[in-house]
Amino acid sequence: MITTYYTPTHNLPTISLTIRDGKLLVLDWYCDKTVKLLDRLNHQSCVIPVHKLQNSDQNQAAAIQVCQQLDEYFQGRRQRFSIPLDVSHGTPFQRQVWQALCNINYGETISYKALAERIGKPKSFRAVANANGKNLISLIIPCHRVIASDGGLGGYTGGIDIKTKLLELEQSAS
């Protein structure tokens, strides 16, 4: 397992990326989710700077791929990610919600209620909101595209400022 740090454009904070078995396990804006998950799994992660990543290692090659796709996203040239993800930490319901998140179009937003309806559980909007909050791969699994029914932004793992910047980036590029 490795962790590296990616620095996005648009005055956004550095993102930590943790890779396990060639799959992205965590994309974390402030490292708090990374630390909690690694503690829960009783794992340690080797930190490798982006400029030292090598394609010869499965985890490092995956980290390079994630960084390249993030570059394309922040340049407005990528609307969907094609990165192997490790979502094994989620419950079946959470994984169902996360899959539905990946089907929200770039530059669009939907409500928690609409997301609950998409997965066939229209009364489960609070559980859907909770599953969004448990998403360890924010941005790649685009929970920032889900807003409150009244049009308010709701919450986001990286904070409302980051959510606002991501939505503005997507809306200006689409």
MODELLER restraints for C-alpha pairs under 7 A, 6 or more apart:
rsr = mdl.restraints
at = mdl.atoms
rsr.add(forms.Gaussian(group=physical.xy_distance, feature=features.Distance(at['CA:1:A'], at['CA:19:A']), mean=5.63, stdev=0.5))
rsr.add(forms.Gaussian(group=physical.xy_distance, feature=features.Distance(at['CA:1:A'], at['CA:20:A']), mean=4.60, stdev=0.5))
rsr.add(forms.Gaussian(group=physical.xy_distance, feature=features.Distance(at['CA:1:A'], at['CA:21:A']), mean=6.96, stdev=0.5))
rsr.add(forms.Gaussian(group=physical.xy_distance, feature=features.Distance(at['CA:1:A'], at['CA:45:A']), mean=5.16, stdev=0.5))
rsr.add(forms.Gaussian(group=physical.xy_distance, feature=features.Distance(at['CA:1:A'], at['CA:46:A']), mean=6.49, stdev=0.5))
rsr.add(forms.Gaussian(group=physical.xy_distance, feature=features.Distance(at['CA:1:A'], at['CA:59:A']), mean=6.82, stdev=0.5))
rsr.add(forms.Gaussian(group=physical.xy_distance, feature=features.Distance(at['CA:2:A'], at['CA:18:A']), mean=5.62, stdev=0.5))
rsr.add(forms.Gaussian(group=physical.xy_distance, feature=features.Distance(at['CA:2:A'], at['CA:19:A']), mean=5.40, stdev=0.5))
rsr.add(forms.Gaussian(group=physical.xy_distance, feature=features.Distance(at['CA:2:A'], at['CA:20:A']), mean=6.83, stdev=0.5))
rsr.add(forms.Gaussian(group=physical.xy_distance, feature=features.Distance(at['CA:2:A'], at['CA:45:A']), mean=4.93, stdev=0.5))
rsr.add(forms.Gaussian(group=physical.xy_distance, feature=features.Distance(at['CA:2:A'], at['CA:46:A']), mean=4.69, stdev=0.5))
rsr.add(forms.Gaussian(group=physical.xy_distance, feature=features.Distance(at['CA:2:A'], at['CA:47:A']), mean=5.75, stdev=0.5))
rsr.add(forms.Gaussian(group=physical.xy_distance, feature=features.Distance(at['CA:2:A'], at['CA:48:A']), mean=6.87, stdev=0.5))
rsr.add(forms.Gaussian(group=physical.xy_distance, feature=features.Distance(at['CA:2:A'], at['CA:59:A']), mean=6.59, stdev=0.5))
rsr.add(forms.Gaussian(group=physical.xy_distance, feature=features.Distance(at['CA:3:A'], at['CA:16:A']), mean=6.61, stdev=0.5))
rsr.add(forms.Gaussian(group=physical.xy_distance, feature=features.Distance(at['CA:3:A'], at['CA:17:A']), mean=5.38, stdev=0.5))
rsr.add(forms.Gaussian(group=physical.xy_distance, feature=features.Distance(at['CA:3:A'], at['CA:18:A']), mean=4.25, stdev=0.5))
rsr.add(forms.Gaussian(group=physical.xy_distance, feature=features.Distance(at['CA:3:A'], at['CA:19:A']), mean=6.35, stdev=0.5))
rsr.add(forms.Gaussian(group=physical.xy_distance, feature=features.Distance(at['CA:3:A'], at['CA:45:A']), mean=6.02, stdev=0.5))
rsr.add(forms.Gaussian(group=physical.xy_distance, feature=features.Distance(at['CA:3:A'], at['CA:46:A']), mean=6.01, stdev=0.5))
rsr.add(forms.Gaussian(group=physical.xy_distance, feature=features.Distance(at['CA:3:A'], at['CA:47:A']), mean=4.70, stdev=0.5))
rsr.add(forms.Gaussian(group=physical.xy_distance, feature=features.Distance(at['CA:3:A'], at['CA:48:A']), mean=6.25, stdev=0.5))
rsr.add(forms.Gaussian(group=physical.xy_distance, feature=features.Distance(at['CA:4:A'], at['CA:16:A']), mean=5.75, stdev=0.5))
rsr.add(forms.Gaussian(group=physical.xy_distance, feature=features.Distance(at['CA:4:A'], at['CA:17:A']), mean=5.35, stdev=0.5))
rsr.add(forms.Gaussian(group=physical.xy_distance, feature=features.Distance(at['CA:4:A'], at['CA:18:A']), mean=6.64, stdev=0.5))
rsr.add(forms.Gaussian(group=physical.xy_distance, feature=features.Distance(at['CA:4:A'], at['CA:47:A']), mean=5.63, stdev=0.5))
rsr.add(forms.Gaussian(group=physical.xy_distance, feature=features.Distance(at['CA:4:A'], at['CA:48:A']), mean=5.25, stdev=0.5))
rsr.add(forms.Gaussian(group=physical.xy_distance, feature=features.Distance(at['CA:4:A'], at['CA:49:A']), mean=5.53, stdev=0.5))
rsr.add(forms.Gaussian(group=physical.xy_distance, feature=features.Distance(at['CA:4:A'], at['CA:50:A']), mean=6.00, stdev=0.5))
rsr.add(forms.Gaussian(group=physical.xy_distance, feature=features.Distance(at['CA:5:A'], at['CA:14:A']), mean=6.45, stdev=0.5))
rsr.add(forms.Gaussian(group=physical.xy_distance, feature=features.Distance(at['CA:5:A'], at['CA:15:A']), mean=5.58, stdev=0.5))
rsr.add(forms.Gaussian(group=physical.xy_distance, feature=features.Distance(at['CA:5:A'], at['CA:16:A']), mean=4.48, stdev=0.5))
rsr.add(forms.Gaussian(group=physical.xy_distance, feature=features.Distance(at['CA:5:A'], at['CA:17:A']), mean=6.08, stdev=0.5))
rsr.add(forms.Gaussian(group=physical.xy_distance, feature=features.Distance(at['CA:5:A'], at['CA:49:A']), mean=6.56, stdev=0.5))
rsr.add(forms.Gaussian(group=physical.xy_distance, feature=features.Distance(at['CA:5:A'], at['CA:50:A']), mean=6.49, stdev=0.5))
rsr.add(forms.Gaussian(group=physical.xy_distance, feature=features.Distance(at['CA:6:A'], at['CA:14:A']), mean=5.65, stdev=0.5))
rsr.add(forms.Gaussian(group=physical.xy_distance, feature=features.Distance(at['CA:6:A'], at['CA:15:A']), mean=5.10, stdev=0.5))
rsr.add(forms.Gaussian(group=physical.xy_distance, feature=features.Distance(at['CA:6:A'], at['CA:16:A']), mean=6.25, stdev=0.5))
rsr.add(forms.Gaussian(group=physical.xy_distance, feature=features.Distance(at['CA:6:A'], at['CA:50:A']), mean=6.99, stdev=0.5))
rsr.add(forms.Gaussian(group=physical.xy_distance, feature=features.Distance(at['CA:6:A'], at['CA:67:A']), mean=6.69, stdev=0.5))
rsr.add(forms.Gaussian(group=physical.xy_distance, feature=features.Distance(at['CA:7:A'], at['CA:13:A']), mean=6.74, stdev=0.5))
rsr.add(forms.Gaussian(group=physical.xy_distance, feature=features.Distance(at['CA:7:A'], at['CA:14:A']), mean=4.44, stdev=0.5))
rsr.add(forms.Gaussian(group=physical.xy_distance, feature=features.Distance(at['CA:7:A'], at['CA:15:A']), mean=6.22, stdev=0.5))
rsr.add(forms.Gaussian(group=physical.xy_distance, feature=features.Distance(at['CA:8:A'], at['CA:14:A']), mean=6.45, stdev=0.5))
rsr.add(forms.Gaussian(group=physical.xy_distance, feature=features.Distance(at['CA:9:A'], at['CA:74:A']), mean=6.55, stdev=0.5))
rsr.add(forms.Gaussian(group=physical.xy_distance, feature=features.Distance(at['CA:12:A'], at['CA:162:A']), mean=6.83, stdev=0.5))
rsr.add(forms.Gaussian(group=physical.xy_distance, feature=features.Distance(at['CA:13:A'], at['CA:29:A']), mean=6.74, stdev=0.5))
rsr.add(forms.Gaussian(group=physical.xy_distance, feature=features.Distance(at['CA:14:A'], at['CA:29:A']), mean=6.49, stdev=0.5))
rsr.add(forms.Gaussian(group=physical.xy_distance, feature=features.Distance(at['CA:15:A'], at['CA:27:A']), mean=6.62, stdev=0.5))
rsr.add(forms.Gaussian(group=physical.xy_distance, feature=features.Distance(at['CA:15:A'], at['CA:28:A']), mean=5.54, stdev=0.5))
rsr.add(forms.Gaussian(group=physical.xy_distance, feature=features.Distance(at['CA:15:A'], at['CA:29:A']), mean=4.66, stdev=0.5))
rsr.add(forms.Gaussian(group=physical.xy_distance, feature=features.Distance(at['CA:15:A'], at['CA:30:A']), mean=6.93, stdev=0.5))
rsr.add(forms.Gaussian(group=physical.xy_distance, feature=features.Distance(at['CA:16:A'], at['CA:27:A']), mean=5.82, stdev=0.5))
rsr.add(forms.Gaussian(group=physical.xy_distance, feature=features.Distance(at['CA:16:A'], at['CA:28:A']), mean=5.14, stdev=0.5))
rsr.add(forms.Gaussian(group=physical.xy_distance, feature=features.Distance(at['CA:16:A'], at['CA:29:A']), mean=6.41, stdev=0.5))
rsr.add(forms.Gaussian(group=physical.xy_distance, feature=features.Distance(at['CA:16:A'], at['CA:31:A']), mean=6.23, stdev=0.5))
rsr.add(forms.Gaussian(group=physical.xy_distance, feature=features.Distance(at['CA:17:A'], at['CA:26:A']), mean=5.73, stdev=0.5))
rsr.add(forms.Gaussian(group=physical.xy_distance, feature=features.Distance(at['CA:17:A'], at['CA:27:A']), mean=4.75, stdev=0.5))
rsr.add(forms.Gaussian(group=physical.xy_distance, feature=features.Distance(at['CA:17:A'], at['CA:28:A']), mean=6.51, stdev=0.5))
rsr.add(forms.Gaussian(group=physical.xy_distance, feature=features.Distance(at['CA:18:A'], at['CA:24:A']), mean=6.10, stdev=0.5))
rsr.add(forms.Gaussian(group=physical.xy_distance, feature=features.Distance(at['CA:18:A'], at['CA:25:A']), mean=5.55, stdev=0.5))
rsr.add(forms.Gaussian(group=physical.xy_distance, feature=features.Distance(at['CA:18:A'], at['CA:26:A']), mean=5.07, stdev=0.5))
rsr.add(forms.Gaussian(group=physical.xy_distance, feature=features.Distance(at['CA:18:A'], at['CA:27:A']), mean=6.65, stdev=0.5))
rsr.add(forms.Gaussian(group=physical.xy_distance, feature=features.Distance(at['CA:19:A'], at['CA:25:A']), mean=5.34, stdev=0.5))
rsr.add(forms.Gaussian(group=physical.xy_distance, feature=features.Distance(at['CA:19:A'], at['CA:59:A']), mean=5.73, stdev=0.5))
rsr.add(forms.Gaussian(group=physical.xy_distance, feature=features.Distance(at['CA:19:A'], at['CA:63:A']), mean=6.69, stdev=0.5))
rsr.add(forms.Gaussian(group=physical.xy_distance, feature=features.Distance(at['CA:20:A'], at['CA:59:A']), mean=6.33, stdev=0.5))
rsr.add(forms.Gaussian(group=physical.xy_distance, feature=features.Distance(at['CA:21:A'], at['CA:59:A']), mean=6.19, stdev=0.5))
rsr.add(forms.Gaussian(group=physical.xy_distance, feature=features.Distance(at['CA:22:A'], at['CA:58:A']), mean=5.15, stdev=0.5))
rsr.add(forms.Gaussian(group=physical.xy_distance, feature=features.Distance(at['CA:22:A'], at['CA:59:A']), mean=4.48, stdev=0.5))
rsr.add(forms.Gaussian(group=physical.xy_distance, feature=features.Distance(at['CA:22:A'], at['CA:62:A']), mean=5.44, stdev=0.5))
rsr.add(forms.Gaussian(group=physical.xy_distance, feature=features.Distance(at['CA:23:A'], at['CA:62:A']), mean=6.51, stdev=0.5))
rsr.add(forms.Gaussian(group=physical.xy_distance, feature=features.Distance(at['CA:23:A'], at['CA:84:A']), mean=4.86, stdev=0.5))
rsr.add(forms.Gaussian(group=physical.xy_distance, feature=features.Distance(at['CA:23:A'], at['CA:85:A']), mean=4.85, stdev=0.5))
rsr.add(forms.Gaussian(group=physical.xy_distance, feature=features.Distance(at['CA:23:A'], at['CA:86:A']), mean=5.44, stdev=0.5))
rsr.add(forms.Gaussian(group=physical.xy_distance, feature=features.Distance(at['CA:24:A'], at['CA:84:A']), mean=6.28, stdev=0.5))
rsr.add(forms.Gaussian(group=physical.xy_distance, feature=features.Distance(at['CA:24:A'], at['CA:85:A']), mean=4.75, stdev=0.5))
rsr.add(forms.Gaussian(group=physical.xy_distance, feature=features.Distance(at['CA:24:A'], at['CA:86:A']), mean=5.72, stdev=0.5))
rsr.add(forms.Gaussian(group=physical.xy_distance, feature=features.Distance(at['CA:25:A'], at['CA:85:A']), mean=6.26, stdev=0.5))
rsr.add(forms.Gaussian(group=physical.xy_distance, feature=features.Distance(at['CA:25:A'], at['CA:86:A']), mean=4.90, stdev=0.5))
rsr.add(forms.Gaussian(group=physical.xy_distance, feature=features.Distance(at['CA:25:A'], at['CA:87:A']), mean=6.75, stdev=0.5))
rsr.add(forms.Gaussian(group=physical.xy_distance, feature=features.Distance(at['CA:25:A'], at['CA:137:A']), mean=6.94, stdev=0.5))
rsr.add(forms.Gaussian(group=physical.xy_distance, feature=features.Distance(at['CA:26:A'], at['CA:34:A']), mean=6.33, stdev=0.5))
rsr.add(forms.Gaussian(group=physical.xy_distance, feature=features.Distance(at['CA:26:A'], at['CA:136:A']), mean=5.09, stdev=0.5))
rsr.add(forms.Gaussian(group=physical.xy_distance, feature=features.Distance(at['CA:26:A'], at['CA:137:A']), mean=5.07, stdev=0.5))
rsr.add(forms.Gaussian(group=physical.xy_distance, feature=features.Distance(at['CA:27:A'], at['CA:136:A']), mean=6.18, stdev=0.5))
rsr.add(forms.Gaussian(group=physical.xy_distance, feature=features.Distance(at['CA:27:A'], at['CA:137:A']), mean=4.63, stdev=0.5))
rsr.add(forms.Gaussian(group=physical.xy_distance, feature=features.Distance(at['CA:27:A'], at['CA:138:A']), mean=6.17, stdev=0.5))
rsr.add(forms.Gaussian(group=physical.xy_distance, feature=features.Distance(at['CA:28:A'], at['CA:34:A']), mean=6.53, stdev=0.5))
rsr.add(forms.Gaussian(group=physical.xy_distance, feature=features.Distance(at['CA:28:A'], at['CA:136:A']), mean=6.94, stdev=0.5))
rsr.add(forms.Gaussian(group=physical.xy_distance, feature=features.Distance(at['CA:29:A'], at['CA:158:A']), mean=5.59, stdev=0.5))
rsr.add(forms.Gaussian(group=physical.xy_distance, feature=features.Distance(at['CA:33:A'], at['CA:136:A']), mean=6.89, stdev=0.5))
rsr.add(forms.Gaussian(group=physical.xy_distance, feature=features.Distance(at['CA:38:A'], at['CA:44:A']), mean=6.29, stdev=0.5))
rsr.add(forms.Gaussian(group=physical.xy_distance, feature=features.Distance(at['CA:53:A'], at['CA:60:A']), mean=5.42, stdev=0.5))
rsr.add(forms.Gaussian(group=physical.xy_distance, feature=features.Distance(at['CA:53:A'], at['CA:64:A']), mean=6.82, stdev=0.5))
rsr.add(forms.Gaussian(group=physical.xy_distance, feature=features.Distance(at['CA:54:A'], at['CA:60:A']), mean=5.70, stdev=0.5))
rsr.add(forms.Gaussian(group=physical.xy_distance, feature=features.Distance(at['CA:54:A'], at['CA:61:A']), mean=6.23, stdev=0.5))
rsr.add(forms.Gaussian(group=physical.xy_distance, feature=features.Distance(at['CA:55:A'], at['CA:61:A']), mean=4.30, stdev=0.5))
rsr.add(forms.Gaussian(group=physical.xy_distance, feature=features.Distance(at['CA:66:A'], at['CA:83:A']), mean=6.61, stdev=0.5))
rsr.add(forms.Gaussian(group=physical.xy_distance, feature=features.Distance(at['CA:69:A'], at['CA:81:A']), mean=6.72, stdev=0.5))
rsr.add(forms.Gaussian(group=physical.xy_distance, feature=features.Distance(at['CA:72:A'], at['CA:78:A']), mean=5.18, stdev=0.5))
rsr.add(forms.Gaussian(group=physical.xy_distance, feature=features.Distance(at['CA:73:A'], at['CA:79:A']), mean=6.44, stdev=0.5))
rsr.add(forms.Gaussian(group=physical.xy_distance, feature=features.Distance(at['CA:76:A'], at['CA:173:A']), mean=5.48, stdev=0.5))
rsr.add(forms.Gaussian(group=physical.xy_distance, feature=features.Distance(at['CA:79:A'], at['CA:106:A']), mean=5.65, stdev=0.5))
rsr.add(forms.Gaussian(group=physical.xy_distance, feature=features.Distance(at['CA:81:A'], at['CA:140:A']), mean=6.38, stdev=0.5))
rsr.add(forms.Gaussian(group=physical.xy_distance, feature=features.Distance(at['CA:87:A'], at['CA:95:A']), mean=6.96, stdev=0.5))
rsr.add(forms.Gaussian(group=physical.xy_distance, feature=features.Distance(at['CA:94:A'], at['CA:131:A']), mean=5.09, stdev=0.5))
rsr.add(forms.Gaussian(group=physical.xy_distance, feature=features.Distance(at['CA:97:A'], at['CA:128:A']), mean=6.52, stdev=0.5))
rsr.add(forms.Gaussian(group=physical.xy_distance, feature=features.Distance(at['CA:97:A'], at['CA:131:A']), mean=6.69, stdev=0.5))
rsr.add(forms.Gaussian(group=physical.xy_distance, feature=features.Distance(at['CA:98:A'], at['CA:141:A']), mean=6.39, stdev=0.5))
rsr.add(forms.Gaussian(group=physical.xy_distance, feature=features.Distance(at['CA:100:A'], at['CA:119:A']), mean=6.96, stdev=0.5))
rsr.add(forms.Gaussian(group=physical.xy_distance, feature=features.Distance(at['CA:101:A'], at['CA:141:A']), mean=6.18, stdev=0.5))
rsr.add(forms.Gaussian(group=physical.xy_distance, feature=features.Distance(at['CA:101:A'], at['CA:142:A']), mean=5.85, stdev=0.5))
rsr.add(forms.Gaussian(group=physical.xy_distance, feature=features.Distance(at['CA:101:A'], at['CA:143:A']), mean=6.18, stdev=0.5))
rsr.add(forms.Gaussian(group=physical.xy_distance, feature=features.Distance(at['CA:102:A'], at['CA:141:A']), mean=5.58, stdev=0.5))
rsr.add(forms.Gaussian(group=physical.xy_distance, feature=features.Distance(at['CA:102:A'], at['CA:142:A']), mean=6.22, stdev=0.5))
rsr.add(forms.Gaussian(group=physical.xy_distance, feature=features.Distance(at['CA:106:A'], at['CA:170:A']), mean=6.39, stdev=0.5))
rsr.add(forms.Gaussian(group=physical.xy_distance, feature=features.Distance(at['CA:107:A'], at['CA:167:A']), mean=6.57, stdev=0.5))
rsr.add(forms.Gaussian(group=physical.xy_distance, feature=features.Distance(at['CA:107:A'], at['CA:170:A']), mean=4.56, stdev=0.5))
rsr.add(forms.Gaussian(group=physical.xy_distance, feature=features.Distance(at['CA:107:A'], at['CA:171:A']), mean=4.71, stdev=0.5))
rsr.add(forms.Gaussian(group=physical.xy_distance, feature=features.Distance(at['CA:107:A'], at['CA:174:A']), mean=6.12, stdev=0.5))
rsr.add(forms.Gaussian(group=physical.xy_distance, feature=features.Distance(at['CA:108:A'], at['CA:145:A']), mean=6.50, stdev=0.5))
rsr.add(forms.Gaussian(group=physical.xy_distance, feature=features.Distance(at['CA:109:A'], at['CA:145:A']), mean=4.58, stdev=0.5))
rsr.add(forms.Gaussian(group=physical.xy_distance, feature=features.Distance(at['CA:109:A'], at['CA:146:A']), mean=5.51, stdev=0.5))
rsr.add(forms.Gaussian(group=physical.xy_distance, feature=features.Distance(at['CA:109:A'], at['CA:147:A']), mean=6.56, stdev=0.5))
rsr.add(forms.Gaussian(group=physical.xy_distance, feature=features.Distance(at['CA:110:A'], at['CA:145:A']), mean=6.52, stdev=0.5))
rsr.add(forms.Gaussian(group=physical.xy_distance, feature=features.Distance(at['CA:110:A'], at['CA:146:A']), mean=5.08, stdev=0.5))
rsr.add(forms.Gaussian(group=physical.xy_distance, feature=features.Distance(at['CA:110:A'], at['CA:147:A']), mean=5.99, stdev=0.5))
rsr.add(forms.Gaussian(group=physical.xy_distance, feature=features.Distance(at['CA:111:A'], at['CA:146:A']), mean=5.36, stdev=0.5))
rsr.add(forms.Gaussian(group=physical.xy_distance, feature=features.Distance(at['CA:111:A'], at['CA:147:A']), mean=4.80, stdev=0.5))
rsr.add(forms.Gaussian(group=physical.xy_distance, feature=features.Distance(at['CA:111:A'], at['CA:148:A']), mean=5.19, stdev=0.5))
rsr.add(forms.Gaussian(group=physical.xy_distance, feature=features.Distance(at['CA:111:A'], at['CA:149:A']), mean=5.12, stdev=0.5))
rsr.add(forms.Gaussian(group=physical.xy_distance, feature=features.Distance(at['CA:112:A'], at['CA:125:A']), mean=5.39, stdev=0.5))
rsr.add(forms.Gaussian(group=physical.xy_distance, feature=features.Distance(at['CA:112:A'], at['CA:128:A']), mean=6.47, stdev=0.5))
rsr.add(forms.Gaussian(group=physical.xy_distance, feature=features.Distance(at['CA:112:A'], at['CA:129:A']), mean=6.15, stdev=0.5))
rsr.add(forms.Gaussian(group=physical.xy_distance, feature=features.Distance(at['CA:112:A'], at['CA:146:A']), mean=6.11, stdev=0.5))
rsr.add(forms.Gaussian(group=physical.xy_distance, feature=features.Distance(at['CA:112:A'], at['CA:147:A']), mean=6.42, stdev=0.5))
rsr.add(forms.Gaussian(group=physical.xy_distance, feature=features.Distance(at['CA:112:A'], at['CA:148:A']), mean=6.24, stdev=0.5))
rsr.add(forms.Gaussian(group=physical.xy_distance, feature=features.Distance(at['CA:112:A'], at['CA:149:A']), mean=6.98, stdev=0.5))
rsr.add(forms.Gaussian(group=physical.xy_distance, feature=features.Distance(at['CA:113:A'], at['CA:122:A']), mean=6.54, stdev=0.5))
rsr.add(forms.Gaussian(group=physical.xy_distance, feature=features.Distance(at['CA:113:A'], at['CA:125:A']), mean=4.88, stdev=0.5))
rsr.add(forms.Gaussian(group=physical.xy_distance, feature=features.Distance(at['CA:113:A'], at['CA:149:A']), mean=6.95, stdev=0.5))
rsr.add(forms.Gaussian(group=physical.xy_distance, feature=features.Distance(at['CA:116:A'], at['CA:122:A']), mean=4.86, stdev=0.5))
rsr.add(forms.Gaussian(group=physical.xy_distance, feature=features.Distance(at['CA:116:A'], at['CA:123:A']), mean=7.00, stdev=0.5))
rsr.add(forms.Gaussian(group=physical.xy_distance, feature=features.Distance(at['CA:116:A'], at['CA:124:A']), mean=5.80, stdev=0.5))
rsr.add(forms.Gaussian(group=physical.xy_distance, feature=features.Distance(at['CA:116:A'], at['CA:125:A']), mean=5.18, stdev=0.5))
rsr.add(forms.Gaussian(group=physical.xy_distance, feature=features.Distance(at['CA:116:A'], at['CA:128:A']), mean=6.13, stdev=0.5))
rsr.add(forms.Gaussian(group=physical.xy_distance, feature=features.Distance(at['CA:132:A'], at['CA:143:A']), mean=6.00, stdev=0.5))
rsr.add(forms.Gaussian(group=physical.xy_distance, feature=features.Distance(at['CA:133:A'], at['CA:157:A']), mean=6.68, stdev=0.5))
rsr.add(forms.Gaussian(group=physical.xy_distance, feature=features.Distance(at['CA:144:A'], at['CA:156:A']), mean=6.37, stdev=0.5))
rsr.add(forms.Gaussian(group=physical.xy_distance, feature=features.Distance(at['CA:144:A'], at['CA:163:A']), mean=5.59, stdev=0.5))
rsr.add(forms.Gaussian(group=physical.xy_distance, feature=features.Distance(at['CA:147:A'], at['CA:153:A']), mean=4.76, stdev=0.5))
rsr.add(forms.Gaussian(group=physical.xy_distance, feature=features.Distance(at['CA:147:A'], at['CA:154:A']), mean=5.47, stdev=0.5))
rsr.add(forms.Gaussian(group=physical.xy_distance, feature=features.Distance(at['CA:148:A'], at['CA:154:A']), mean=5.42, stdev=0.5))
rsr.add(forms.Gaussian(group=physical.xy_distance, feature=features.Distance(at['CA:156:A'], at['CA:163:A']), mean=6.34, stdev=0.5))
